């Protein structure tokens, strides 16, 4: 999850950073944080940076948080906004600009953990992504677009749903670490990971992918892999039913 903190008090930014890191670690969510001392700096970053969640002080120097929130809504309606303030007086104005929640300073670890958990429950997991270095470029990859990962010496070949392959110098374990332990990624053999969403079926000693590719399954683990794929799809279907999707 990429989170922005917009507050003109550095001490508040630092305190919230520590609380968010602790809350993220407790719930197993990998967090990337960016701090901004004002609304202008934050809005300037939006064309080149995407955030899932923004914590913004209402009382900012220059452009206030309410005005900045309106600009954010115009730019990215998927981003969740949490207002920070020492006063309850602006609660109605905050929700008028589509605020997700409202934290009164001083914020507590319990409230930060609750807000983060609530955000995780509504943010579409399909939008989760990782960044890998390929060649000399940093490439952002949506997890839903990754079909398979196969080790090749000191590199991994990351196969995408559209048939493209991104090559990066890392190990399979490092890749899995980047995903934050996302349950859709299954290790089916030494140096071979598949995205359960991209598996059409387990046939014999192979995972048959949606594009027809066949990846070898460790023979002794065939039944376990087949069950893991089945369990993942059942859990996904039930989750979508609970959320009316």
ZANUDO-21953 format. One record per residue: x, y, z of N, C-alpha, C in turn; residue in three letters. Coordinates in Angstrom, 3 decimals, decimal comma. Example, Ala and Ser with C-alpha at 12.3 -4.5 7.8 and 13.67 -1.06 7.14 Angstrom:
BEGIN
        n_X        n_Y        n_Z       ca_X       ca_Y       ca_Z        c_X        c_Y        c_Z   resn
     13,190     -5,690      7,800     12,300     -4,500      7,800     13,200     -3,300      7,800    ALA
     12,850     -2,250      7,080     13,670     -1,060      7,140     12,900      0,030      7,870    SER
//
This chain:
BEGIN
        n_X        n_Y        n_Z       ca_X       ca_Y       ca_Z        c_X        c_Y        c_Z   resn
      0,842     -1,188      0,000      0,000      0,000      0,000      0,882      1,245      0,000    UNK
      0,610      2,168     -0,896      1,341      3,433     -0,927      0,521      4,496     -0,203    UNK
      1,151      5,120      0,782      0,459      6,075      1,649      1,189      7,407      1,627    UNK
      0,423      8,492      1,533      0,974      9,841      1,626      0,509     10,483      2,928    UNK
      1,410     11,218      3,556      1,079     12,005      4,746      1,317     13,461      4,407    UNK
      0,268     14,263      4,502      0,360     15,687      4,158      0,084     16,491      5,425    UNK
      1,133     17,069      5,990      0,993     17,812      7,245      2,160     18,789      7,323    UNK
      1,891     20,038      7,707      2,964     21,021      7,754      3,771     20,958      9,045    UNK
      3,430     20,053      9,953      4,220     19,848     11,166      5,028     18,570     11,020    UNK
      6,333     18,700     10,964      7,196     17,541     10,758      7,029     16,501     11,863    UNK
      6,873     16,961     13,104      6,725     16,019     14,215      5,483     15,154     14,040    UNK
      4,417     15,748     13,520      3,188     14,981     13,272      3,394     13,961     12,150    UNK
      4,115     14,385     11,103      4,396     13,456     10,010      5,218     12,275     10,487    UNK
      6,237     12,555     11,289      7,114     11,494     11,770      6,372     10,548     12,710    UNK
      5,546     11,111     13,583      4,799     10,269     14,522      3,838      9,347     13,775    UNK
      3,115      9,898     12,806      2,170      9,087     12,052      2,890      8,035     11,223    UNK
      4,060      8,379     10,712      4,856      7,401      9,957      5,171      6,188     10,817    UNK
      5,610      6,423     12,044      5,939      5,328     12,953      4,711      4,486     13,270    UNK
      3,575      5,139     13,496      2,345      4,410     13,828      1,868      3,566     12,653    UNK
      1,975      4,116     11,444      1,537      3,377     10,260      2,443      2,186      9,979    UNK
      3,750      2,378     10,151      4,676      1,258      9,933      4,378      0,125     10,920    UNK
      4,122      0,489     12,161      3,816     -0,521     13,174      2,505     -1,233     12,860    UNK
      1,491     -0,471     12,449      0,195     -1,067     12,121      0,303     -1,960     10,891    UNK
      1,090     -1,523      9,905      1,277     -2,324      8,703      1,984     -3,629      9,007    UNK
      3,011     -3,550      9,851      3,753     -4,760     10,211      2,857     -5,734     10,970    UNK
      1,982     -5,192     11,828      1,103     -6,042     12,628      0,088     -6,800     11,778    UNK
     -0,349     -6,177     10,683     -1,358     -6,833      9,843     -0,761     -7,441      8,581    UNK
      0,564     -7,443      8,461      1,213     -8,074      7,318      1,086     -7,300      6,024    UNK
      0,931     -5,986      6,122      0,790     -5,152      4,923      2,091     -4,395      4,670    UNK
      2,653     -4,568      3,477      3,869     -3,831      3,122      3,488     -2,402      2,749    UNK
      4,082     -1,432      3,429      3,701     -0,025      3,271      4,864      0,786      2,712    UNK
      4,558      1,635      1,731      5,513      2,617      1,232      4,952      3,996      1,566    UNK
      5,749      4,804      2,260      5,272      6,092      2,757      5,985      7,259      2,087    UNK
      5,213      8,304      1,823      5,779      9,560      1,317      5,226     10,692      2,175    UNK
      6,103     11,634      2,533      5,692     12,768      3,363      5,711     14,057      2,543    UNK
      4,716     14,906      2,798      4,639     16,200      2,118      4,308     17,274      3,156    UNK
      5,053     18,406      3,150      4,819     19,466      4,129      3,657     20,385      3,776    UNK
      3,093     20,234      2,577      2,002     21,105      2,174      1,193     20,511      1,044    UNK
      0,003     21,108      0,819     -0,889     20,613     -0,226     -0,278     20,799     -1,611    UNK
      0,431     21,907     -1,807      1,008     22,170     -3,118      2,001     21,102     -3,530    UNK
      2,907     20,746     -2,610      3,890     19,710     -2,914      3,212     18,376     -3,204    UNK
      2,168     18,059     -2,440      1,440     16,808     -2,650      0,750     16,786     -4,013    UNK
      0,042     17,847     -4,349     -0,674     17,897     -5,626      0,282     17,876     -6,812    UNK
      1,457     18,492     -6,640      2,459     18,469     -7,708      2,950     17,047     -7,986    UNK
      2,929     16,199     -6,952      3,432     14,827     -7,106      2,415     13,891     -7,746    UNK
      1,139     14,252     -7,725      0,097     13,343     -8,192      0,247     12,885     -9,646    UNK
      0,687     13,739    -10,576      0,796     13,245    -11,955      1,795     12,104    -12,127    UNK
      2,767     11,996    -11,227      3,791     10,959    -11,380      3,761      9,906    -10,272    UNK
      2,941     10,095     -9,258      2,856      9,132     -8,172      1,407      8,774     -7,891    UNK
      1,185      7,482     -7,554     -0,156      7,007     -7,229     -0,185      6,586     -5,764    UNK
     -1,237      6,992     -5,059     -1,371      6,636     -3,658     -2,694      5,903     -3,436    UNK
     -2,652      4,926     -2,527     -3,863      4,204     -2,155     -4,591      4,924     -1,030    UNK
     -3,823      5,558     -0,155     -4,379      6,161      1,053     -3,606      7,437      1,361    UNK
     -4,341      8,496      1,707     -3,715      9,784      2,022     -4,223     10,267      3,372    UNK
     -3,292     10,608      4,261     -3,618     11,267      5,526     -3,273     12,736      5,364    UNK
     -4,292     13,600      5,503     -4,075     15,024      5,231     -4,620     15,896      6,353    UNK
     -3,768     16,794      6,834     -4,194     17,769      7,833     -5,137     18,768      7,173    UNK
     -6,173     19,135      7,879     -7,105     20,133      7,335     -6,492     21,530      7,388    UNK
     -5,804     21,841      8,479     -5,281     23,192      8,668     -3,850     23,278      8,144    UNK
     -3,704     23,452      6,851     -2,398     23,554      6,209     -2,101     24,997      5,838    UNK
     -0,825     25,354      5,838     -0,427     26,673      5,347     -0,718     26,751      3,848    UNK
     -1,152     27,907      3,383     -1,483     28,054      1,966     -2,817     27,398      1,666    UNK
     -2,849     26,469      0,703     -4,073     25,747      0,383     -4,446     24,819      1,535    UNK
     -5,696     24,921      2,021     -6,076     24,065      3,144     -6,440     22,659      2,653    UNK
     -6,617     21,759      3,611     -6,863     20,367      3,281     -8,173     20,128      2,543    UNK
     -9,192     20,922      2,834    -10,481     20,743      2,162    -10,345     21,037      0,672    UNK
     -9,677     22,145      0,338     -9,475     22,490     -1,068     -8,594     21,457     -1,759    UNK
     -7,552     21,010     -1,073     -6,662     20,004     -1,653     -7,402     18,690     -1,885    UNK
     -8,320     18,353     -0,963     -9,080     17,118     -1,097     -9,960     17,147     -2,347    UNK
    -10,527     18,308     -2,632    -11,350     18,438     -3,841    -10,503     18,202     -5,092    UNK
     -9,273     18,705     -5,091     -8,371     18,497     -6,225     -7,985     17,024     -6,337    UNK
     -7,745     16,390     -5,188     -7,399     14,965     -5,183     -8,540     14,145     -5,767    UNK
     -9,766     14,460     -5,389    -10,934     13,724     -5,882    -11,049     13,837     -7,396    UNK
    -10,752     15,007     -7,919    -10,783     15,193     -9,372     -9,715     14,361    -10,066    UNK
     -8,564     14,194     -9,391     -7,430     13,503     -9,999     -7,528     11,988     -9,877    UNK
     -7,988     11,492     -8,724     -7,993     10,050     -8,478     -9,106      9,694     -7,505    UNK
    -10,208      9,193     -8,035    -11,370      8,870     -7,203    -11,204      7,546     -6,460    UNK
    -10,173      6,784     -6,778     -9,953      5,510     -6,083     -9,169      5,692     -4,788    UNK
     -8,465      6,796     -4,671     -7,629      7,040     -3,503     -8,502      7,332     -2,273    UNK
     -8,159      6,734     -1,140     -8,894      6,965      0,106     -8,236      8,101      0,883    UNK
     -9,057      8,992      1,423     -8,560     10,179      2,121     -8,985     10,151      3,583    UNK
     -8,024     10,341      4,468     -8,291     10,445      5,902     -7,815     11,812      6,368    UNK
     -8,720     12,585      6,949     -8,348     13,915      7,422     -7,762     13,844      8,833    UNK
     -6,801     14,729      9,084     -6,188     14,890     10,396     -6,486     16,303     10,879    UNK
     -6,917     16,444     12,121     -7,178     17,777     12,643     -7,286     17,742     14,154    UNK
     -7,094     18,867     14,778     -7,242     18,967     16,228     -8,627     19,459     16,610    UNK
     -9,475     19,674     15,616    -10,820     20,192     15,870    -11,867     19,331     15,178    UNK
    -13,004     19,185     15,817    -14,130     18,443     15,229    -15,020     19,346     14,374    UNK
    -14,731     20,642     14,327    -15,635     21,602     13,705    -15,809     21,386     12,208    UNK
    -14,823     20,752     11,556    -14,866     20,638     10,103    -15,274     19,241      9,633    UNK
    -15,857     18,438     10,541    -16,221     17,069     10,174    -17,176     17,046      8,984    UNK
    -18,207     17,930      8,983    -19,171     17,939      7,874    -18,492     18,310      6,562    UNK
    -17,616     19,316      6,599    -16,896     19,705      5,382    -16,004     18,584      4,883    UNK
    -15,408     17,837      5,823    -14,503     16,759      5,448    -15,228     15,692      4,641    UNK
    -16,388     15,278      5,104    -17,095     14,216      4,394    -17,765     14,722      3,125    UNK
    -17,948     16,032      3,018    -18,494     16,593      1,784    -17,519     16,440      0,626    UNK
    -16,225     16,272      0,933    -15,229     16,083     -0,125    -14,747     14,633     -0,140    UNK
    -15,669     13,736      0,235    -15,470     12,287      0,076    -14,366     11,722      0,962    UNK
    -14,243     12,243      2,177    -13,254     11,688      3,103    -13,657     10,277      3,520    UNK
    -12,683      9,406      3,643    -12,929      8,029      4,072    -13,052      7,949      5,586    UNK
    -12,273      8,760      6,287    -12,320      8,769      7,745    -11,737     10,077      8,250    UNK
    -11,723     10,230      9,561    -11,386     11,503     10,190    -10,681     11,193     11,492    UNK
     -9,432     11,604     11,648     -8,682     11,360     12,876     -8,431     12,667     13,612    UNK
     -8,739     12,664     14,883     -8,493     13,839     15,710     -7,137     13,701     16,393    UNK
     -6,325     14,747     16,286     -5,016     14,743     16,935     -5,177     14,941     18,442    UNK
     -4,313     14,369     19,251     -3,230     13,456     18,855     -3,792     12,076     18,505    UNK
     -3,298     11,509     17,429     -3,798     10,210     16,985     -3,216      9,119     17,876    UNK
     -3,960      8,042     18,004     -3,518      6,929     18,846     -3,178      5,720     17,972    UNK
     -2,330      4,832     18,458     -2,013      3,621     17,692     -3,250      2,809     17,347    UNK
     -4,205      2,764     18,278     -5,414      1,975     18,053     -6,235      2,536     16,903    UNK
     -6,381      3,850     16,849     -7,180      4,463     15,771     -6,472      4,313     14,433    UNK
     -5,160      4,464     14,419     -4,420      4,309     13,167     -4,559      2,881     12,652    UNK
     -4,445      1,898     13,557     -4,583      0,496     13,159     -5,980      0,217     12,616    UNK
     -6,991      0,823     13,237     -8,372      0,617     12,776     -8,582      1,196     11,383    UNK
     -8,087      2,415     11,181     -8,241      3,053      9,874     -7,515      2,263      8,793    UNK
     -6,309      1,809      9,098     -5,555      1,030      8,112     -6,285     -0,267      7,786    UNK
     -6,808     -0,939      8,794     -7,556     -2,166      8,559     -8,805     -1,921      7,734    UNK
     -9,517     -0,828      8,027    -10,712     -0,493      7,252    -10,353     -0,213      5,793    UNK
     -9,235      0,483      5,590     -8,805      0,793      4,217     -8,459     -0,484      3,458    UNK
     -7,745     -1,396      4,125     -7,379     -2,652      3,487     -8,610     -3,457      3,082    UNK
     -9,684     -3,342      3,868    -10,881     -4,134      3,596    -11,654     -3,635      2,379    UNK
    -11,444     -2,368      1,997    -12,209     -1,830      0,865    -11,359     -1,597     -0,379    UNK
    -10,048     -1,484     -0,195     -9,199     -1,290     -1,375     -9,164     -2,573     -2,190    UNK
     -9,339     -2,482     -3,495     -9,292     -3,695     -4,325     -7,905     -4,303     -4,321    UNK
     -7,821     -5,563     -3,905     -6,522     -6,199     -3,841     -5,873     -6,286     -5,216    UNK
     -6,715     -6,341     -6,279     -6,175     -6,448     -7,631     -5,287     -5,267     -7,999    UNK
     -5,399     -4,172     -7,249     -4,587     -3,004     -7,576     -3,225     -3,037     -6,884    UNK
     -2,990     -4,076     -6,060     -1,685     -4,190     -5,421     -0,608     -4,370     -6,492    UNK
      0,560     -3,810     -6,242      1,623     -3,901     -7,236      2,986     -3,987     -6,553    UNK
      3,977     -4,380     -7,336      5,356     -4,389     -6,863      6,203     -3,611     -7,871    UNK
      7,376     -3,229     -7,436      8,324     -2,577     -8,333      9,568     -3,435     -8,414    UNK
     10,008     -3,734     -9,636     11,220     -4,532     -9,835     12,141     -3,781    -10,780    UNK
     13,418     -4,086    -10,675     14,409     -3,487    -11,569     14,655     -4,452    -12,720    UNK
     14,412     -3,977    -13,934     14,639     -4,778    -15,137     15,546     -3,970    -16,058    UNK
     16,733     -4,525    -16,350     17,707     -3,717    -17,067     18,141     -2,587    -16,158    UNK
     17,989     -1,376    -16,604     18,314     -0,219    -15,761     17,066      0,568    -15,386    UNK
     15,905     -0,038    -15,573     14,658      0,654    -15,296     13,907     -0,006    -14,145    UNK
     13,194      0,809    -13,383     12,295      0,296    -12,358     10,906      0,163    -12,977    UNK
     10,371     -1,042    -12,910      9,094     -1,342    -13,557      8,056     -1,674    -12,486    UNK
      6,878     -1,051    -12,566      5,773     -1,355    -11,654      4,890     -2,422    -12,294    UNK
      4,609     -3,468    -11,542      3,800     -4,574    -12,048      2,617     -4,816    -11,121    UNK
      1,400     -4,767    -11,651      0,239     -5,139    -10,872      0,303     -6,639    -10,586    UNK
      0,029     -7,037     -9,363      0,091     -8,448     -9,019     -0,883     -9,271     -9,854    UNK
     -2,028     -8,690    -10,177     -3,003     -9,451    -10,957     -2,494     -9,744    -12,367    UNK
     -1,516     -8,975    -12,851     -0,996     -9,176    -14,204      0,127    -10,203    -14,261    UNK
      0,631    -10,612    -13,103      1,734    -11,574    -13,066      1,158    -12,987    -13,097    UNK
      1,507    -13,762    -14,121      0,995    -15,132    -14,254      1,940    -16,145    -13,643    UNK
      3,242    -15,951    -13,821      4,213    -16,930    -13,333      5,558    -16,273    -13,094    UNK
      6,382    -16,935    -12,304      7,746    -16,484    -12,035      8,639    -17,722    -12,057    UNK
      9,657    -17,686    -12,898     10,537    -18,847    -13,060     11,983    -18,404    -12,883    UNK
     12,722    -19,161    -12,056     14,131    -18,859    -11,810     14,982    -19,212    -13,028    UNK
     15,949    -18,332    -13,315     16,946    -18,613    -14,356     18,284    -18,087    -13,849    UNK
     19,101    -19,014    -13,272     20,376    -18,637    -12,663     20,125    -17,591    -11,570    UNK
     20,728    -16,385    -11,687     20,569    -15,355    -10,661     19,399    -14,417    -10,956    UNK
     18,577    -14,769    -11,914     17,456    -13,930    -12,332     16,138    -14,685    -12,189    UNK
     15,043    -13,920    -12,271     13,723    -14,524    -12,418     13,085    -13,938    -13,677    UNK
     12,367    -14,777    -14,398     11,577    -14,324    -15,539     10,126    -14,238    -15,076    UNK
      9,617    -13,017    -15,046      8,254    -12,772    -14,578      7,332    -12,735    -15,793    UNK
      6,539    -13,784    -15,948      5,633    -13,871    -17,080      4,327    -13,144    -16,794    UNK
      3,923    -12,272    -17,699      2,710    -11,491    -17,518      1,546    -12,092    -18,306    UNK
      0,340    -11,712    -17,911     -0,857    -12,268    -18,534     -0,935    -11,949    -20,020    UNK
     -0,327    -10,856    -20,455     -0,385    -10,489    -21,875      0,719    -11,147    -22,703    UNK
      1,495    -12,034    -22,068      2,544    -12,745    -22,783      3,926    -12,132    -22,652    UNK
      4,018    -10,923    -22,138      5,318    -10,276    -21,965      6,081    -10,932    -20,814    UNK
      7,402    -10,786    -20,840      8,253    -11,327    -19,780      9,163    -10,213    -19,280    UNK
      9,189    -10,032    -17,968     10,062     -9,040    -17,342     11,148     -9,802    -16,582    UNK
     12,396     -9,535    -16,913     13,528    -10,239    -16,305     14,164     -9,347    -15,242    UNK
     14,363     -9,905    -14,055     14,908     -9,109    -12,959     15,879     -9,955    -12,147    UNK
     16,934     -9,325    -11,668     17,930    -10,031    -10,859     17,424    -10,119     -9,421    UNK
     16,924    -11,269     -9,050     16,449    -11,524     -7,693     16,168    -13,017     -7,560    UNK
     15,869    -13,450     -6,348     15,500    -14,842     -6,112     13,982    -14,960     -6,013    UNK
     13,513    -16,193     -6,081     12,084    -16,437     -5,906     11,626    -15,944     -4,537    UNK
     12,427    -16,185     -3,509     12,055    -15,752     -2,166     11,976    -14,233     -2,073    UNK
     12,864    -13,543     -2,759     12,808    -12,077     -2,762     11,542    -11,604     -3,469    UNK
     11,175    -12,285     -4,562      9,931    -11,924     -5,247      8,739    -12,110     -4,310    UNK
      8,663    -13,267     -3,645      7,538    -13,528     -2,747      7,505    -12,513     -1,610    UNK
      8,683    -12,084     -1,159      8,732    -11,063     -0,125      8,138     -9,749     -0,590    UNK
      8,380     -9,395     -1,853      7,818     -8,159     -2,399      6,293     -8,189     -2,418    UNK
      5,711     -9,369     -2,615      4,249     -9,476     -2,687      3,598     -9,412     -1,316    UNK
      4,415     -9,444     -0,253      3,845     -9,407      1,083      3,141    -10,701      1,459    UNK
      3,551    -11,804      0,822      2,919    -13,090      1,123      1,538    -13,236      0,527    UNK
      1,283    -12,566     -0,594     -0,026    -12,641     -1,242     -0,391    -14,106     -1,518    UNK
     -1,572    -14,557     -1,052     -1,927    -15,983     -1,130     -2,143    -16,512     -2,530    UNK
     -2,291    -15,626     -3,523     -2,526    -16,135     -4,871     -1,264    -16,736     -5,500    UNK
     -0,086    -16,443     -4,945      1,159    -16,943     -5,526      1,566    -18,252     -4,842    UNK
      1,635    -19,316     -5,632      1,890    -20,662     -5,134      3,206    -21,189     -5,697    UNK
      4,033    -21,744     -4,836      5,266    -22,390     -5,287      4,927    -23,817     -5,694    UNK
      5,089    -24,138     -6,975      4,700    -25,467     -7,466      5,898    -26,360     -7,742    UNK
      7,081    -25,787     -7,729      8,291    -26,553     -7,975      9,472    -25,687     -7,551    UNK
     10,643    -26,262     -7,503     11,816    -25,471     -7,158     12,043    -24,394     -8,216    UNK
     11,969    -23,135     -7,776     12,194    -22,041     -8,709     11,028    -21,737     -9,616    UNK
      9,813    -22,221     -9,288      8,639    -21,958    -10,123      7,466    -21,541     -9,237    UNK
      6,942    -20,354     -9,495      5,777    -19,832     -8,777      4,704    -19,469     -9,793    UNK
      3,442    -19,776     -9,473      2,342    -19,406    -10,359      1,332    -18,569     -9,600    UNK
      0,596    -17,762    -10,341     -0,530    -17,006     -9,807     -1,766    -17,894     -9,943    UNK
     -2,396    -18,254     -8,830     -3,551    -19,150     -8,859     -4,648    -18,631     -9,785    UNK
     -4,732    -17,313     -9,926     -5,765    -16,745    -10,793     -5,512    -17,044    -12,263    UNK
     -4,247    -17,355    -12,603     -3,890    -17,610    -13,999     -3,800    -19,097    -14,316    UNK
     -4,126    -19,953    -13,330     -4,064    -21,398    -13,540     -5,404    -21,890    -14,069    UNK
     -5,390    -22,518    -15,243     -6,616    -23,077    -15,801     -6,943    -24,406    -15,139    UNK
     -5,926    -25,254    -14,973     -6,116    -26,547    -14,311     -4,762    -27,167    -13,994    UNK
     -4,790    -28,132    -13,077     -3,611    -28,943    -12,801     -3,837    -30,273    -13,492    UNK
     -2,973    -30,568    -14,440     -3,160    -31,757    -15,284     -1,887    -32,583    -15,255    UNK
     -1,983    -33,791    -14,701     -0,797    -34,610    -14,583      0,225    -33,927    -13,697    UNK
      1,427    -33,774    -14,199      2,490    -33,130    -13,424      2,721    -31,706    -13,893    UNK
      1,672    -31,051    -14,392      1,816    -29,682    -14,914      0,675    -28,789    -14,426    UNK
      1,013    -27,518    -14,253     -0,005    -26,477    -14,115     -0,247    -25,929    -15,514    UNK
     -1,471    -26,063    -15,998     -1,810    -25,520    -17,300     -2,330    -24,101    -17,082    UNK
     -1,616    -23,129    -17,635     -1,971    -21,743    -17,424     -3,062    -21,298    -18,386    UNK
     -3,648    -20,141    -18,118     -4,745    -19,642    -18,944     -4,325    -19,427    -20,390    UNK
     -3,045    -19,130    -20,625     -2,568    -18,912    -21,991     -2,092    -20,202    -22,661    UNK
     -2,282    -21,344    -21,963     -1,886    -22,627    -22,529     -0,502    -23,100    -22,124    UNK
      0,278    -22,240    -21,499      1,615    -22,644    -21,065      1,503    -23,733    -20,004    UNK
      2,475    -24,628    -19,986      2,490    -25,736    -19,033      3,757    -25,635    -18,184    UNK
      3,567    -25,536    -16,876      4,682    -25,403    -15,955      4,726    -26,631    -15,045    UNK
      5,925    -27,188    -14,835      6,033    -28,450    -14,093      5,733    -28,307    -12,607    UNK
      4,958    -29,258    -12,102      4,653    -29,343    -10,678      5,510    -30,452    -10,070    UNK
      6,074    -30,184     -8,905      6,817    -31,228     -8,196      5,869    -32,395     -7,953    UNK
      6,227    -33,584     -8,410      5,318    -34,729     -8,427      4,705    -34,995     -7,060    UNK
      5,513    -34,984     -6,028      4,987    -35,322     -4,697      4,057    -34,253     -4,147    UNK
      4,075    -33,071     -4,774      3,228    -31,974     -4,292      2,004    -31,745     -5,166    UNK
      1,758    -32,610     -6,156      0,692    -32,371     -7,122     -0,665    -32,187     -6,443    UNK
     -1,028    -33,113     -5,554     -2,334    -33,033     -4,897     -2,448    -31,769     -4,050    UNK
     -1,344    -31,401     -3,384     -1,344    -30,206     -2,542     -1,521    -28,945     -3,392    UNK
     -0,844    -28,882     -4,537     -0,964    -27,721     -5,424     -2,381    -27,629     -5,979    UNK
     -2,924    -28,750     -6,407     -4,283    -28,757     -6,952     -5,284    -28,275     -5,905    UNK
     -5,115    -28,721     -4,652     -6,010    -28,297     -3,581     -5,835    -26,816     -3,277    UNK
     -4,588    -26,323     -3,313     -4,333    -24,907     -3,036     -4,995    -24,007     -4,070    UNK
     -4,925    -24,425     -5,353     -5,579    -23,653     -6,413     -7,087    -23,638     -6,195    UNK
     -7,633    -24,824     -5,871     -9,078    -24,932     -5,649     -9,510    -24,083     -4,457    UNK
     -8,753    -24,176     -3,363     -9,095    -23,408     -2,156     -9,036    -21,908     -2,419    UNK
     -8,033    -21,489     -3,192     -7,912    -20,054     -3,478     -9,138    -19,546     -4,229    UNK
     -9,563    -20,288     -5,240    -10,708    -19,845     -6,035    -11,991    -19,863     -5,216    UNK
    -12,169    -20,846     -4,343    -13,362    -20,895     -3,492    -13,383    -19,704     -2,550    UNK
    -12,225    -19,408     -1,942    -12,139    -18,267     -1,024    -12,414    -16,956     -1,752    UNK
    -11,893    -16,822     -2,971    -12,106    -15,605     -3,757    -13,579    -15,429     -4,101    UNK
    -14,223    -16,507     -4,507    -15,652    -16,433     -4,861    -16,486    -16,038     -3,653    UNK
    -16,188    -16,646     -2,511    -16,947    -16,312     -1,301    -16,741    -14,868     -0,881    UNK
    -15,503    -14,386     -1,025    -15,228    -12,997     -0,688    -16,006    -12,031     -1,561    UNK
    -16,074    -12,333     -2,863    -16,814    -11,469     -3,775    -18,306    -11,497     -3,472    UNK
    -18,816    -12,672     -3,063    -20,230    -12,764     -2,723    -20,543    -11,930     -1,491    UNK
    -19,620    -11,962     -0,496    -19,848    -11,182      0,720    -19,867     -9,698      0,428    UNK
    -19,091     -9,253     -0,571    -19,012     -7,841     -0,892    -19,941     -7,456     -2,051    UNK
    -20,791     -8,400     -2,463    -21,777     -8,102     -3,481    -21,193     -7,873     -4,852    UNK
    -20,057     -8,467     -5,161    -19,394     -8,254     -6,445    -19,814     -9,335     -7,440    UNK
//
